[in-house]
Amino acid sequence: MTSKRQQDECSKGDKKKKKKKCEETAQLCSCVEDEHVKIAVKGAWSHRTHYSHGDLELDCHPFPHCIIKNFLISETFVENLQRELLELNFHEKSNDLYKFKQSDDLRKRTEPHIAGLRAALFGQFRCWLGDVLGVELEPTVDISCARYEYTDILLCHDDELEGRRVAFILYLVPPWQSSDGGTLDLYTTDGNFQPQTIVKSLVPSWNTLVLFEVSPVSFHQVSEVLSQDKCRLSLSGWFHGPSLERPPRHVEPPVPRSPHLPRDEMLLLEWVNPVYLDISYQEQIQGEFEDSSEIQLKDFLKEEKFREVNEALQLTQNQWTRRGPPNKRCYEVASLDTLPQCVNACWELLRSEAFFLLLSNFTGLRLHYLCPADDDEDKEKKNGQEDKQDGEKQGSSTESANTSREKELSTPVCCGELRRWTHGGYTLLHDGQAARAEYALDLVLPFGCAGWESEFGGYTCYVANEEDEELLTVYPEDNSLALVYRDKETLKFVKHVNHKSSSDSAGSSTCRAFYDFSFVARLDVRSANGKPGRCQRVSGCKPTGGRGNRQHSEVLATMADKTVDRGPWTGCAVMFLQSLSPGLNLLSLYKDQGKFIIFKVIKLTLTDSVAGLCGYEILKVHDADPFLGVEVKFMDVAACQQFLESYSSGAVRQSLSQHASRLLALPQELTVGTQLKAGTQILDLCLDKLDVCLQHIHLSQPERLRDEEIDHLEQQLQSQALGPAPQPTTITEEESPVPSNCFKFQNRVFEDRMLTATDVQRFSNGVGREWKRVGRTLGKSCRALKSPAIDNLAYEYEREGVYEQAYQMLSRFMEAEGRAAKLSRLVKALEDCKLTRLAENILDIQPRE
């Protein structure tokens, strides 16, 4: 039969006849020739059932795949085929998905055994396979040879590409065990057709053919080769035909992102190497960053801080969770609530407002609305202001709206992870990543990299989208902060961590890992540099430098004062009020005749919630039927946070009820329902995350000036509270001066006694987060509270909360000053900090109604 078929084919022409003479015939195993076996395989494949006959086995779990041992009858043919293949030129292939050596395309190779196998596969065997599947396979020849050696790998993928119908691999390997690696691993899939776990591993064996149908669930990998002296040689390719129908690709939900945390520059002083806080050095860093859009800042954290976090990360009680799916990523992330306090503090540093300002200095990107804009933008603003000098009120309102929009554009959002990288970790490029490519600043801060070699993998590669060109490689290095600015045409992946990372010089297996904090700050191109044309890929983009790095640093250096003590921090929230008591409608009462009384209730409630009159301003009380809406502007982050804590605890509703019941002379206490919103965000849904609520309020900037009606009500309330203007008085001979053992407060004389435990308790209960300001004020005359004592106290008692921090601060004052720790000094400090309501409470003065 074989010789007759050769004679018929040779008659087609001299050229073809000559070619056939140098082609060895590849004879396939008998099961391919057996018609009964073919019918049985066809039935089992269509019904997804198991079938076995001699050297052929069909298994349909987790997806249909067929194994044919002793695929080629002649052992001599197989040995000569192996020899021809090993003599080919192989090219190193390496990217996010794989690392191995591959030959050129074999469809035109003329070596006799390669040509003979090719003819058998895409002739006789293609016809057999088409009959089994019940489809007509195309004559397209798609075949190459691969050499996998130590640490080579092909990670999880499904082989899907237009026209591919069946994948095949013919193994030409020496005696092989599973411990040598290089297995063909098959994955199960979930309801979204995403790979889950490996359920079957096929160990390569000499002269064995494996084939499977390419489908939405045909996820597989070639596991890493672990043998240092064996070569995994194979021929592989695809039979082409009509592709199976594919469901819509699963789209992963986006990773939640949040704005920076409102933290002051004390975090930087505590954590960051002082050299990076030097203005001139920041200018130098920014110049280098603008040239290449990437930089690594070595020894970034203070040595003692880095050492503390590094040791804490390696504790066995830390909990880590593996992230997948394996066709996109495979590494471990930390459960932050299980980590030591110092690790969480480092996490907070990298998400803090102060750190974002520092990054602005390093990169020239506008990562905070307080940072200066470009010179061109400034000129435009200056010209615009000159054109708008008429109408101060309108101009002020417009400026406020513009500021709000500017903050919305230039305040980035970020997401981050604490990752652990061990043998087998990686990330892959995928369609979803390309679809969500963006202008962003990447931050990576590694730990535990001592002795880590580049050949281990674990480094981050930046590549051009849909190109193999490698633009940048960032290698993990202890305490070296890597900053990379990328555009929408730049993607990144982490190279597979291979077996070398877990082997010592003697070849013994060791458990080795490194860690990193990884953050991505997404940037709107308009806020990134204002000129989309200048945003090139990572190898050439040049972010716009700020008007002056020194100005950036001045903003950074004084941010704590501006955001906590002096008031440029602003935000807006609307509190909606509704009476739940029958027969009483707060909205109707306010609109009809009780406007002043309801306003007084609201004013007293807000004063209670922030422990004073400062830090907030009522802008408008309006109809939000069935609610009464109260729009509040906060000018102080501490006051806003104290209000949120009061609101979250229910103290605001309680205060509303008590003041309303008393001022409206109700027979029983009023029940009030509330809702708090910032912009479109309902803050009641996230009150357990006060930092998130605070940030929503900060981003929701007030768009109006205070309503004239509120001005009138404020004046009316003030005149009622103060009564007739007091007449100036002079001390007469009959009026005694204040005794030396007393002091005067609000025209009343009080005994200047030593502070007591009751005073400390009242102070700690009422001061909230303002305790730092009071402490610094007392520190002007108390050596024990001078810098950095306040910040040390804040850090030491952070877990116990603000009550304990305030308690410890005042206790330290009393211990250091002894008999000089007088009541007058505390009251004076509270007055200086505009906390008169708390001073009244400590002195048992009843609040003025």
Summary of the structure (lengths in Angstrom):
residues: 849
radius of gyration: 37.0
end to end distance: 112.9
largest distance: 140.8
contacts: 2626
relative contact order: 0.07
helix: 41%
strand: 23%
